[in-house]
Amino acid sequence: MTLDSPTVTGNRGLVIEEPLIFEQGSPDKCGVDLPEPDDRPDRLGGVARSGPIGLPGLSEPEVVRHYTRLSQKNYAIDAGFYPLGSCTMKHNPRLNERMARLPGFADLHPFQPESTVQGALAAMGHLSDWLLGLTGMEAVALSPGAGAHGELCGMQAIRAALDARGADERRVVLVPDSAHGTNPATAALCGFQVRGIPGNDRGRVDVDAFKAALDDRVAAVMLTNPNTCGLFESDILELSTAVHEAGAYFYLDGANFNAIVGRVRIADLGADAMHINLHKTFSTPHGGGGPGAGPTVLSGALAPFAPLPHIVADGAGYRLVEHVEGDMQPFGRMKGFHGQFGVFVRALSYMMSMGVDGLRQASGDAVLNANYVMARLRETLTPSFEGPCMHEALFDDRFLKGTGVSTLDFAKAMIDEGFHPMTMYFPLVVHGAMLMEPTETESKESVDAFCDAVLALADKAKAGDAAFFTGAPRHTPRRRLDETKAARNPVLRWEPPAPAQAAE
């Protein structure tokens, strides 16, 4: 039970308490009347089921109610403010969904002849044009299925370029502490050794340490900009110049491109490759592990090594280049087909409806909202770094020192107030981090309501009411769980309770 004052039923208003679906019904119940099967010869070779199958026997209304109640326990961007830093959970315009569900797009099959899918190929071609125009790069691979997959694409292209020029000794990748956590994993997966680069007291890359690490073994640098502290790497031109002078490549993590799209061309920053999270920058929802897409744009130096397939427009229309042509040196394929087509349609719909001026305004509004959060909370909470931020505001737990309240406790109390918690304990370079990203799609009223709740909770913590926080959440269907144990020992399958044994 979750309530301090339990109800007779266990329900809390219209939040219904019920057992798992496997604990409901009985094997002799069925929601459908089926005729008895005729006698037929056994074709199972003696391996027919000898016991119950273990599925619950329920009527259709019972099944519908159960899953409807489960869905009502989900939190989503359509239900309220979702301030997850680094994840960019912003509104997805319904226009995008309508476009993706047009029969001419939704009913396609990847094995159809090219002559029957010219509209789909044209949409992919137009999307490519938009991505190249917004970044100033020379080539784009649409096939990566998500952000980390796009990272892998960019680093594989770098590996192929190094192999092509016989630079086998370059197998070190520099990754700043403020980069996304997938960066070192991607580099290692591509066979590189990872060397960390510290940050300075401004939350940005330490330029002297960066330059000192550049030697003839360095293959590439993976930099996130804006970085995971929500700050723009103001020395990026100096860094990219140093990388190229050292004979290495510059990979720019584009997960936070939504903060600068329409305002900065990636090519002008000296990048050789960058993945773009279409599901973050261009509005497609990505909660629950999907859908996502991570197209990777490449500079002229890496364009020949882009993976297959390519979209090409010629006099006969659009076609997919599936095999090597001309001076292409593709490193291979990223996946079986051609990327996440539904996400392509949604992103292109967003771009075309917004226009370049609208995209520029959106990135500006994202930065404005984050700095508004910073301005409202900075006197009560403790900002991790001085100065304005980009699209997300980062605080640490110094304001909770001596209160007996942790970042986790604070986040759990936010749930009782009706807010999804901000990102906790990330980035790792900040102790007790609280990373808040309001995005450009939140109104001033919703951001104010969030800030009011955070400020009230901070005052309550400083007043010494630690028990209020350590007991939270109180109003959820379940109270606080042992999350460490759940992560280390997940129970992935329901098992019926063992029958009690009779005493001998």
C-alpha positions in Angstrom: 0.0 0.0 0.0 1.3 3.5 -0.8 -0.9 5.7 1.3 -0.3 6.9 4.9 -4.1 6.7 5.4 -5.1 3.6 3.3 -8.5 3.3 1.8 -10.6 0.2 2.1 -10.0 -0.9 -1.5 -6.4 0.2 -1.8 -7.5 2.6 -4.5 -6.6 6.2 -4.4 -9.5 8.1 -6.0 -9.6 6.9 -9.6 -6.1 5.4 -9.4 -7.0 1.8 -9.2 -4.9 -0.7 -7.3 -4.9 -4.1 -8.9 -2.7 -7.2 -9.2 -0.6 -8.1 -12.2 -2.6 -9.5 -15.2 -1.0 -13.0 -14.5 -2.5 -12.9 -11.0 -6.0 -12.2 -12.4 -8.6 -14.5 -13.9 -8.4 -18.3 -14.0 -7.4 -20.9 -16.5 -11.0 -22.1 -17.1 -12.1 -18.6 -18.2 -11.9 -17.3 -21.8 -13.2 -14.2 -23.4 -14.1 -16.1 -26.6 -16.3 -19.1 -27.3 -14.4 -21.5 -29.4 -15.8 -24.8 -30.8 -14.2 -28.0 -29.6 -11.7 -29.1 -32.2 -12.3 -32.2 -34.3 -10.2 -35.3 -33.8 -7.1 -34.8 -35.8 -3.9 -36.9 -36.0 -1.1 -35.8 -33.6 1.5 -33.9 -35.6 3.6 -32.8 -32.7 5.7 -35.9 -32.5 5.0 -36.6 -28.8 5.9 -33.1 -27.6 2.4 -31.8 -27.0 1.8 -29.6 -24.0 1.2 -31.6 -20.9 0.4 -28.8 -18.4 -1.3 -25.4 -18.3 0.2 -22.7 -20.6 0.3 -20.1 -17.8 -1.8 -17.4 -19.5 -4.5 -15.7 -17.5 -8.1 -16.3 -18.4 -9.8 -12.9 -18.8 -12.7 -11.3 -20.6 -12.1 -8.6 -23.1 -13.3 -5.8 -20.7 -10.9 -7.0 -18.0 -8.0 -7.0 -20.4 -8.8 -3.5 -21.8 -9.3 -2.1 -18.3 -6.0 -3.5 -17.1 -3.9 -2.0 -19.9 -5.8 1.2 -19.8 -5.0 1.6 -16.1 -1.3 0.8 -16.8 -1.2 3.5 -19.5 -2.6 6.0 -17.1 0.4 5.4 -14.8 2.8 6.5 -17.5 4.2 10.0 -17.5 4.6 11.7 -20.9 5.3 15.1 -22.5 1.6 15.2 -23.4 0.7 15.0 -19.7 3.0 17.7 -18.3 6.3 19.4 -18.1 9.3 17.0 -18.7 12.5 18.8 -17.6 15.0 16.1 -18.3 18.3 17.7 -19.0 20.2 16.3 -22.0 17.2 14.4 -23.3 15.2 17.3 -24.9 11.7 16.0 -24.3 9.7 18.6 -26.2 6.3 18.7 -27.8 5.8 16.8 -31.0 3.5 18.8 -33.3 0.5 16.6 -34.4 1.0 17.8 -37.9 4.2 15.7 -38.0 2.2 12.6 -37.0 -0.4 13.2 -39.6 2.2 13.4 -42.3 4.0 10.2 -41.2 0.6 8.4 -41.3 -0.2 9.3 -44.9 -0.8 6.0 -46.7 1.8 6.8 -49.3 4.4 7.0 -46.5 3.1 4.6 -43.9 2.3 1.7 -46.2 5.7 1.4 -47.9 8.0 -1.6 -47.9 11.8 -1.3 -48.2 11.9 -3.9 -51.0 9.6 -2.0 -53.3 11.0 -1.1 -56.7 12.4 2.4 -56.8 9.9 3.5 -59.5 7.1 3.0 -56.9 8.7 4.9 -54.1 9.8 8.1 -55.8 7.9 10.2 -53.2 9.6 8.5 -50.3 13.0 8.9 -51.9 12.2 12.6 -52.6 11.4 13.1 -49.0 14.7 11.6 -47.9 16.5 13.7 -50.5 14.8 16.9 -49.3 15.7 15.9 -45.7 19.3 15.5 -46.7 19.3 18.9 -48.3 17.9 20.5 -45.1 20.5 18.8 -42.9 23.4 19.8 -45.2 22.1 23.3 -45.5 21.8 23.8 -41.7 25.2 22.3 -41.0 27.2 23.4 -44.1 28.6 19.9 -44.5 29.3 18.0 -47.7 27.6 14.6 -47.2 25.0 13.0 -45.0 24.3 9.3 -44.1 20.6 8.8 -43.3 20.9 5.2 -42.2 22.0 5.4 -38.5 19.1 4.5 -36.3 19.8 6.7 -33.3 22.3 9.1 -31.7 24.8 6.5 -30.6 24.5 4.7 -34.0 25.2 8.1 -35.6 28.3 8.4 -33.5 29.4 5.0 -34.6 28.9 6.0 -38.2 31.1 9.1 -37.9 33.8 7.3 -36.1 33.8 4.5 -38.6 34.2 7.0 -41.4 37.2 8.5 -39.5 38.7 5.0 -39.0 38.2 4.3 -42.8 39.9 7.7 -43.7 42.8 6.9 -41.4 43.2 3.4 -42.9 43.0 4.8 -46.4 46.0 7.1 -45.8 48.0 4.4 -44.0 47.8 6.1 -40.5 47.7 2.8 -38.6 49.5 4.4 -35.7 46.7 6.8 -34.9 44.5 4.8 -32.6 43.9 7.3 -29.7 40.7 9.3 -29.3 40.5 12.3 -27.0 37.2 12.6 -25.1 36.7 15.6 -22.8 35.1 15.0 -19.4 32.1 17.2 -20.5 31.3 14.9 -23.5 28.3 12.6 -23.7 28.8 9.2 -22.0 28.3 7.3 -25.3 31.4 9.0 -26.8 34.1 6.9 -25.2 32.0 3.7 -25.7 31.7 4.4 -29.4 35.4 5.1 -29.7 36.3 1.9 -28.0 33.8 -0.1 -30.1 35.7 1.2 -33.2 39.0 -0.1 -31.9 40.4 3.2 -30.5 42.0 3.8 -27.1 40.2 6.6 -25.2 42.1 9.4 -23.4 40.2 11.7 -21.2 40.6 15.5 -21.2 39.8 17.5 -18.0 37.6 20.5 -17.9 38.4 23.9 -16.3 36.6 25.8 -13.6 34.3 27.4 -16.2 32.9 23.9 -17.1 34.6 23.9 -20.5 37.5 22.0 -22.0 40.9 22.9 -20.5 42.6 24.1 -23.7 46.2 23.7 -22.4 45.5 20.1 -21.4 43.8 19.5 -24.7 46.7 20.7 -26.8 49.2 18.9 -24.7 47.4 15.6 -25.4 47.6 16.0 -29.2 50.3 13.9 -30.6 50.9 11.7 -33.6 48.9 8.8 -32.1 45.7 10.8 -31.9 43.1 9.8 -34.5 40.3 12.1 -33.5 38.6 14.2 -30.8 35.0 13.7 -29.8 33.6 17.0 -28.4 30.0 17.7 -27.4 28.9 21.3 -28.0 27.0 22.7 -26.2 28.4 20.3 -23.7 26.7 18.2 -21.0 27.1 21.1 -18.5 24.8 23.1 -20.7 27.6 25.4 -21.8 28.9 26.5 -25.2 32.6 25.5 -25.8 33.7 29.1 -26.5 37.2 27.9 -27.5 36.0 25.5 -30.1 37.7 27.2 -33.1 41.0 27.1 -31.3 40.4 23.4 -30.5 39.4 22.4 -34.0 42.3 24.2 -35.5 44.7 22.4 -33.2 43.1 19.1 -34.0 43.6 19.5 -37.8 47.1 20.8 -37.4 47.9 17.6 -35.5 46.6 15.5 -38.4 43.6 14.3 -36.6 39.8 14.5 -37.2 37.2 16.5 -35.3 34.0 14.7 -34.3 31.3 16.9 -32.9 28.6 15.2 -30.9 25.3 16.8 -32.2 23.0 15.6 -29.4 22.6 19.2 -28.3 22.3 20.7 -31.8 18.8 21.9 -30.8 20.4 24.7 -28.9 22.2 26.2 -31.9 20.3 25.0 -35.0 19.8 27.9 -37.4 22.4 30.0 -35.6 25.7 28.1 -36.1 26.9 26.1 -39.1 28.8 23.1 -37.9 31.2 23.3 -40.8 32.2 26.8 -39.7 33.3 25.3 -36.3 35.8 23.0 -38.1 33.8 19.7 -37.6 34.6 16.7 -39.8 31.6 14.7 -38.6 28.5 15.1 -36.5 25.4 13.0 -35.8 22.1 14.7 -35.5 19.4 13.4 -33.2 16.3 14.1 -35.3 14.2 13.0 -32.4 15.6 15.8 -30.2 16.4 18.6 -32.6 13.4 18.2 -34.9 10.6 17.2 -32.4 10.0 13.5 -32.9 9.2 11.9 -29.5 11.8 9.4 -28.3 10.6 8.3 -24.9 10.7 4.6 -24.0 13.7 3.8 -26.2 12.3 4.9 -29.6 11.7 5.8 -32.2 14.9 7.7 -33.0 17.2 8.6 -35.9 20.8 9.8 -36.0 21.8 10.9 -39.5 25.5 11.8 -39.7 26.8 14.7 -41.6 30.4 14.6 -43.0 33.0 17.1 -44.2 34.6 16.9 -47.6 37.5 15.0 -46.1 35.2 12.2 -44.9 32.5 12.3 -47.5 34.1 9.5 -49.7 33.9 7.1 -46.7 30.2 7.6 -46.0 28.3 4.3 -45.6 25.9 3.0 -48.2 23.2 3.6 -49.3 23.2 7.2 -50.7 20.3 9.2 -52.1 21.0 10.5 -55.5 18.8 12.7 -57.8 19.3 12.6 -61.5 17.3 13.1 -64.7 15.3 10.0 -64.1 14.3 10.9 -60.5 15.7 9.7 -57.2 17.6 6.5 -56.6 19.4 4.7 -53.8 23.1 4.0 -54.5 23.6 0.6 -53.0 27.0 -0.2 -54.6 30.3 1.6 -54.9 30.4 4.2 -57.7 33.3 6.5 -58.8 35.7 7.4 -56.1 33.5 6.3 -53.2 35.2 4.3 -50.4 32.3 3.5 -48.1 33.2 1.7 -44.9 30.1 -0.5 -45.2 26.5 -0.3 -44.1 25.0 0.8 -40.9 21.8 -1.3 -41.0 19.8 -3.5 -43.3 17.6 -0.9 -44.7 17.7 2.9 -45.1 17.1 4.5 -41.6 14.0 5.3 -39.7 11.7 6.5 -42.4 8.8 7.5 -40.2 11.2 9.8 -38.2 12.4 11.3 -41.5 8.9 12.3 -42.4 8.3 13.8 -39.0 11.5 15.8 -39.0 11.0 17.0 -42.6 7.5 18.1 -41.7 8.8 20.0 -38.7 11.5 21.7 -40.8 9.2 22.7 -43.6 6.5 24.0 -41.3 9.0 26.0 -39.2 11.3 27.3 -41.9 14.9 28.4 -41.2 13.6 31.5 -39.3 11.4 29.3 -37.1 14.2 26.9 -36.3 16.4 29.8 -35.4 13.7 31.2 -33.1 13.2 27.7 -31.5 16.8 27.4 -30.6 16.8 30.9 -29.2 13.7 30.2 -27.1 15.2 27.0 -25.8 18.2 29.0 -24.5 16.0 31.8 -23.2 13.8 29.3 -21.2 16.9 27.6 -19.7 18.4 31.0 -18.7 15.1 32.0 -17.2 15.2 28.8 -15.0 18.7 29.7 -14.1 17.8 33.2 -13.1 14.8 32.1 -11.0 16.7 29.4 -9.1 20.2 30.6 -8.8 19.8 32.5 -5.5 18.3 29.4 -3.8 19.9 26.5 -5.5 23.6 26.4 -6.4 24.6 26.8 -10.1 27.6 24.6 -10.9 29.2 27.2 -13.1 29.1 31.0 -13.4 27.5 32.9 -16.3 24.6 32.2 -18.6 23.9 28.7 -19.9 22.7 27.3 -23.2 19.6 25.1 -23.5 19.8 23.5 -20.0 20.6 24.8 -16.5 22.9 22.8 -14.3 22.9 22.9 -10.5 24.6 20.8 -7.9 23.7 19.7 -4.3 25.7 22.2 -2.3 22.5 24.0 -1.4 21.4 20.7 0.4 24.6 20.5 2.4 23.8 19.7 6.1 20.1 19.2 5.4 20.2 15.4 5.3 18.5 15.6 1.9 20.1 14.1 -1.2 19.6 14.9 -4.8 17.5 11.6 -5.1 15.4 12.6 -2.1 14.7 16.0 -3.7 13.7 14.4 -7.0 11.3 12.0 -5.3 9.6 14.9 -3.6 9.1 16.6 -6.9 7.0 13.6 -8.1 4.5 14.3 -5.3 4.3 17.9 -6.6 3.3 16.6 -10.0 6.6 17.1 -11.8 8.8 14.6 -13.5 12.2 15.0 -11.9 15.1 16.7 -13.7 18.1 14.6 -14.8 19.9 13.5 -11.6 23.6 12.8 -11.0 24.6 13.7 -14.6 27.0 15.0 -15.8 29.3 13.0 -13.6 31.8 15.9 -13.3 29.3 17.7 -11.0 28.5 16.3 -7.5 24.8 15.6 -7.0 24.0 17.1 -10.3 20.5 18.4 -11.2 20.3 19.1 -14.9 17.1 20.9 -16.0 16.1 21.5 -19.7 12.8 23.3 -20.2 13.0 23.3 -24.0 11.5 25.9 -26.3 8.0 24.5 -26.2 7.2 25.3 -22.6 5.2 28.5 -21.8 6.4 30.9 -19.1 3.4 29.8 -17.0 4.5 26.1 -17.0 8.2 27.0 -16.3 7.1 29.3 -13.5 5.0 26.5 -11.9 8.0 24.3 -12.1 10.4 26.9 -10.6 7.8 27.7 -7.8 7.7 24.0 -6.8 11.5 23.7 -6.8 12.0 26.8 -4.7 9.4 25.7 -2.2 11.0 22.3 -1.9 14.4 23.9 -1.5 13.1 26.1 1.3 11.5 23.1 3.0 14.8 21.2 2.9 16.8 24.1 4.3 14.2 24.3 7.1 15.3 20.9 8.4 12.3 18.7 7.3 14.5 15.9 6.1 11.8 13.3 6.9 9.5 14.9 4.3 12.0 14.1 1.6 13.3 10.7 2.7 9.7 9.5 2.8 8.8 10.7 -0.7 7.0 10.0 -2.9 3.8 9.4 -0.9 1.2 9.8 -3.6 2.4 7.5 -6.4 1.0 4.0 -7.1 4.2 2.7 -5.6 6.6 4.2 -3.0 10.4 4.4 -3.3 12.0 1.2 -4.6 15.5 -0.2 -4.1 16.6 1.0 -7.5 20.2 -0.4 -7.1 18.9 -3.9 -6.4 16.4 -3.6 -9.3 19.2 -2.7 -11.7 21.5 -5.4 -10.5 18.9 -8.2 -10.1 16.1 -7.4 -12.5 13.0 -9.7 -12.4 12.1 -10.0 -16.0 9.5 -12.7 -15.8 6.6 -13.2 -13.4 6.6 -16.5 -11.6 3.6 -17.8 -9.7 4.3 -18.1 -5.9 5.5 -21.5 -4.9 2.8 -23.6 -3.1 3.3 -23.8 0.6 4.6 -27.2 1.7 2.7 -29.2 4.3 4.6 -29.8 7.6 5.8 -33.3 8.0 
